[in-house]
Amino acid sequence: MDNERMNDEQHTNIGATLTFDLSRPGRVGCSLPECDVPEAEIPPAELLRDDLRLPELSQPDVVRYFLALSRLNYSVDTGFYPLGSCTMKHNPKVHEDLARRPGFADIHPLQPPETVQGALAVMHNLQRCLAEITGMDAATLAPAAGAQGELTGILIIKAYLADAGQSHRRKILVPDSAHGTNPATAAMAGFEVVTVASDKDGDTDMQALQVALDDDVAAMMLTLPNTLGIFDRDILTIAEMLHAKGALLYGDGANLNAIVGRARFGDLGFDVVHLNLHKTFSTPHGGGGPGAGPVCVKAPLATYLPTPVIEQTDGGYRTLRPPHSIGKLQAFHGNFGVLLRAYAYLRSLGADGFREVSANAVLNANYVRERLRGAYQLPYGRCAMHEVIASASKQRAKGVRAWDVAKRLIDYGFHPPTVYFPLIVEEAMLIEPTETESKEALDAFCEALLAIAREVEETPEVVKSAPHDTPVGRLDEATAARRPVLRWQPRND
Ligand SMILES: Cc1ncc(COP(=O)(O)O)c(C=O)c1O
């Protein structure tokens, strides 16, 4: 135990220290033999900066420093990561192996198509699989994130309506529970955003929809299941209402893992849907790394897809620009390495495997929900889908808020859930356990949340001052935002 504590202290100190602080004059990481060839100045002396104070460290110093730093990192590979809506989930390691195979890793998008038929086949098959899974007719893999997928989908709708002489449709309806990227997308594409309220059960308020749905509406962007973790029971009626008014239904399919293999967006009346490959197809996410937000559409919209789409001909696979394409989204074909990992996941799970995904995603969320019952408020009295919304509003009586609970969870060794989103739930804590977690992992997380609820009753100060075991405690977030310290300064001590 003492050893453990000592290691933790070292580790913590190293986390708060920079290599500059560890530097000792003259210490080196490797020593070179005497030079036995004529010396040449590279780069020229006038380009050298004598005042550049780089840290001077031995090799063990550097290795230990970075290893200790990496141990401070929290990731899906180190622990439970129940971030609702943003979803961090297990990335099978075999995918990394596949993505590194020279036939995939060493090719270039400008190579002649006949030399990259395998890669084009992967993309073509993935397009087809995603269209099939979503019940749509065509797909693009080009968008580099969910948000870019949304922009793609809305630009497709805009172009389609313009060609149909419907450019007067300037409004996009967005439920008040939506992910922020939905209204941002609509506004960015030049539409007026009209918010539609949710009812007390978390479904779309049908009266509010009726009022908002006029002849100027281009589309409604609806997330299914929504970001409250709720499947809108009126979805078929909503689709009918929109179509009867000449408007389209856009699906934010980021939460597909809740319904994959069981319900299809196309069958429910959606015209366009984007998917977040990291949320359902296990691709890596986070740290601003590459993403993928494929978009699937019904046949009348297929000719508007961005370029390129991959087509199969008698002579093999080739890239194609659809006749009314909205154009290019980014360089080349999309994030191929991410697409490849998603395809590998698809092939290894198959249809039965994906039905298990949705079964486990929903089961795990509801297990957490039931374990938290009584300790935290559960604002919606019905089963959750893949994520569960809880609230720390009960804890407010003791002066403890959702973000205090979140920070205290860090002391218990867990990544906090998403807090204060969706905006319509007071003191929201949006928990997505994901489908790959074991009962033991869920229990450990729930035990921590239950222990925190007891602490709120008995010793609320402990919760309010958390985290206690991190290299830095509570940051003054306003100062951090307004007066950030972005450069190393020598210590005075
Ligand atoms: C429901 C929903 N829509 C859209 C997005 C935006 O996706 P991205 O972060 O890939 O841009 C997310 C994020 O995960 C999401 O949860």
The ligand as an ORCA input file, in Angstrom:
! r2SCAN-3c Opt
* xyz 0 1
  C     -26.365     12.780    -31.336
  C     -25.107     13.320    -31.932
  N     -25.166     14.033    -33.067
  C     -24.064     14.532    -33.633
  C     -22.811     14.357    -33.089
  C     -21.625     14.993    -33.742
  O     -20.679     14.060    -34.154
  P     -19.116     14.423    -34.289
  O     -18.612     14.680    -32.895
  O     -18.495     13.203    -34.900
  O     -19.000     15.617    -35.160
  C     -22.697     13.613    -31.901
  C     -21.384     13.358    -31.268
  O     -21.008     12.272    -30.933
  C     -23.866     13.090    -31.307
  O     -23.823     12.397    -30.162
*
